[in-house]
């Protein structure tokens, strides 16, 4: 059970992420209308935002230290921020600026940081074996750091998922596999693509613990993740946590979401985990109305500063196009 | 046509105790297998229809497909009832209430103590056939699913004939601020947590007090601890009130599967039927092993012994049926032997 300070910090982190994502909702569309032009505006390319999935990041990452390695997906902002990746450098990378984490060569799906250790990829399931590699390196070098792999429910149907669980279990590696099940692989509902109902069931096939968190609750996630991280850190091996979470926005910004009804989207908004958590904190006497307003204002200021830094940073020089890249 | 309810809860046996103890995982395939075996038993009893919980993992639909793949399986009228896409205890309760409204004779459950509490809450005089499908399973006893299906089908076709095999259990009614909140079927615990979180209980240092009915030292959980501390109470319709401490009498408690942990007991005493136990916040009330209600400072909850659930004795039903069938068989043979 998190103490009061941890609960407030988890809330602050969730508000921080929500502010960042909401700012990008607005900025991303600059210059892209009236006819949606994905290449136009200050943030060209696709944009996958994590509003609604904040509890996953806040509940898991609060247990991590900077040397613990995270691998994330094409929807990575929440975990990057919760793990302590510098918001300004991250924003600059998203804007494709020279001051960004990857000097503007990666964009929002390719955020890499050495300290804290964080990486993500636009390739589905790419990060799962990478996390196993991190954990193998930790074991070989005698470190008690852990690797956390975040991936979606669609990725759990990829061979990389199964190969990774197999090796992690075989070698007793300190990996926590976290499946963020938002029920949608782009526009494909899980039931149309997955033979089983719960991906946590797949843990049994590799002889590791599998836990299901059914309700996107940050405290429930905190409790399960705390046990899984501690288990990995003490060398007891990997585990799989499946979290039923909510993607409040489309797969990408500009997505008309024709695959789900307005009622379904409204239902997601009505059960927004951040609103629910804030209400619980208020009921528990841990967060007054003024304190909540202060948190939102402080996070908004931090985001504004990061966006301003990104906007005012220079683009990479054309002659640097072949720097910082492998191929 | 007599109706038998079937409630298999896909959320049971999946919580954080997979990490904190040696609790097993019951996956959807295993649940579907158990449901198929139940349905096989039900299909063997004539003119019984099944109404089941419509939940997102489609356990019973999967089970029906398994059953259909068996060449000898007969047809069975099985359809969902209650809320669509049921996900939580509220939905289980609604399904149970819908079964009562539909005139079901009994309901087979495959879940944990929480599932059975929800069923009994939605349909207070339900006749339950509980199969253990949760983590600790203090309420249900081990029985073959096909035998359970057969017994439920037999009971549904002639409840009067098998009425003596329905046993009433003792439960615990809980009132918070004077308002009835719930009836627990095994235990009520006050823990120091201020949040529901992952709901399960696993850390003994969080236990403050507990009231337990049906203590049994052979099962894990608070019921097991009560069975160790008060071995004579299990056979009586009384409860046990435990108060925990940071030091004092030290007991090795079977709090979960494979989880024998030391707890300190301040005191342990029998609670009689006319007694009220008051548990005061701050803390969280857990019913049957699940954190359910947060109590704020000095907020009181009152616990009293109450009628619990009604449980069908599967072996008893099958024995009665077997005796009756055997008598018929012998009678027929005698008729044949002594016939003209």
Interface residues (C-beta under 8 A of the other chain):
Chain A: X1 X2 X7 X196 X197 X198 X200 X201 X203 X204 X209 X210 X211 X212 X213 X214 X215 X217 X219 X220 X222 X223 X224 X227 X228 X231 X239 X280 X284
Chain B: X10 X11 X14 X15 X16 X18 X19 X20 X25 X27 X28 X29 X56 X57 X58 X87 X88 X192 X193 X194 X195 X196 X197 X198 X199 X206 X294
